[in-house]
Amino acid sequence: MTTPSLPAALLQYLEQRDATRAAQVADFLTSLTDRERALVRDFAVMGYVQGRMHPQGEEHPKDSAVLAVVTGACLHHRDLYPAVNAISEAQR
């Protein structure tokens, strides 16, 4: 079975949108301090990991619960998420 191809104009538009989004992300990340970028990275990676581990078909928890789970996981894996744990250590 073959799938219909998309019109060239639509493909070009989608490619332009992808390039624009990539540039926006790069600009945003570049604008952050090293510390801010490290924190965003730590939380984003752990959020992704937690999402991949979430049982399929189950409801997703509310934002506050997700924040607590992701933060706890980052704190538990100190060696993998050093930016988050540096703050925790500094507060002790």
C-alpha positions as CSV (number, residue, x, y, z in Angstrom):
1,M,0.0,0.0,0.0
2,T,1.3,3.4,-0.9
3,T,0.6,6.6,1.0
4,P,-0.3,9.7,-0.8
5,S,2.5,12.3,-0.9
6,L,2.0,15.7,0.5
7,P,1.9,18.8,-1.8
8,A,5.4,20.4,-2.2
9,A,4.1,23.7,-0.8
10,L,3.0,22.0,2.4
11,L,6.3,20.1,2.7
12,Q,8.2,23.4,2.3
13,Y,6.0,25.1,4.9
14,L,6.6,22.3,7.4
15,E,10.3,22.4,6.8
16,Q,10.3,26.1,7.4
17,R,8.3,25.7,10.6
18,D,10.8,23.1,11.8
19,A,13.7,25.4,11.1
20,T,12.0,28.3,12.8
21,R,11.3,26.2,15.9
22,A,14.8,24.9,16.0
23,A,16.2,28.5,15.8
24,Q,13.8,29.6,18.6
25,V,15.0,26.8,20.9
26,A,18.7,27.5,20.1
27,D,18.2,31.2,20.8
28,F,16.4,30.6,24.1
29,L,19.0,28.1,25.3
30,T,21.8,30.4,24.3
31,S,20.2,33.2,26.3
32,L,20.3,31.2,29.5
33,T,23.2,31.3,32.0
34,D,25.2,28.1,32.3
35,R,23.4,27.3,35.6
36,E,19.9,27.9,34.1
37,R,20.7,25.8,31.1
38,A,21.9,23.0,33.3
39,L,18.7,23.1,35.4
40,V,16.5,23.1,32.3
41,R,18.5,20.1,31.0
42,D,18.3,18.1,34.2
43,F,14.5,18.6,34.6
44,A,13.8,18.1,30.9
45,V,15.7,14.9,30.7
46,M,14.2,13.4,33.9
47,G,10.7,14.6,32.7
48,Y,11.3,12.7,29.5
49,V,12.5,9.6,31.3
50,Q,9.4,9.7,33.7
51,G,7.1,10.1,30.7
52,R,8.6,7.1,28.9
53,M,8.2,5.0,32.0
54,H,4.5,6.1,32.5
55,P,2.2,3.1,32.0
56,Q,0.4,3.3,28.7
57,G,-3.3,3.9,29.1
58,E,-3.1,5.4,32.6
59,E,-4.1,9.0,33.2
60,H,-1.3,11.5,33.5
61,P,-0.9,13.2,36.8
62,K,-1.4,17.0,37.3
63,D,1.5,19.4,36.9
64,S,2.3,19.6,40.6
65,A,2.5,15.9,40.9
66,V,4.8,15.7,37.8
67,L,7.0,18.4,39.3
68,A,7.3,16.5,42.6
69,V,8.1,13.1,40.8
70,V,10.7,14.7,38.5
71,T,12.3,16.7,41.3
72,G,12.5,13.6,43.5
73,A,14.0,11.5,40.7
74,C,16.6,14.2,40.0
75,L,17.5,14.4,43.7
76,H,17.7,10.6,43.9
77,H,20.1,10.3,41.0
78,R,22.7,12.8,42.2
79,D,25.4,11.9,39.7
80,L,23.1,12.2,36.7
81,Y,21.5,15.5,37.6
82,P,24.3,17.6,39.2
83,A,22.7,21.0,38.6
84,V,19.6,20.2,40.7
85,N,21.7,18.5,43.4
86,A,24.1,21.4,43.6
87,I,21.2,23.6,44.8
88,S,20.1,20.9,47.2
89,E,23.6,20.7,48.6
90,A,23.9,24.4,48.9
91,Q,20.7,24.6,50.9
92,R,22.0,22.2,53.6
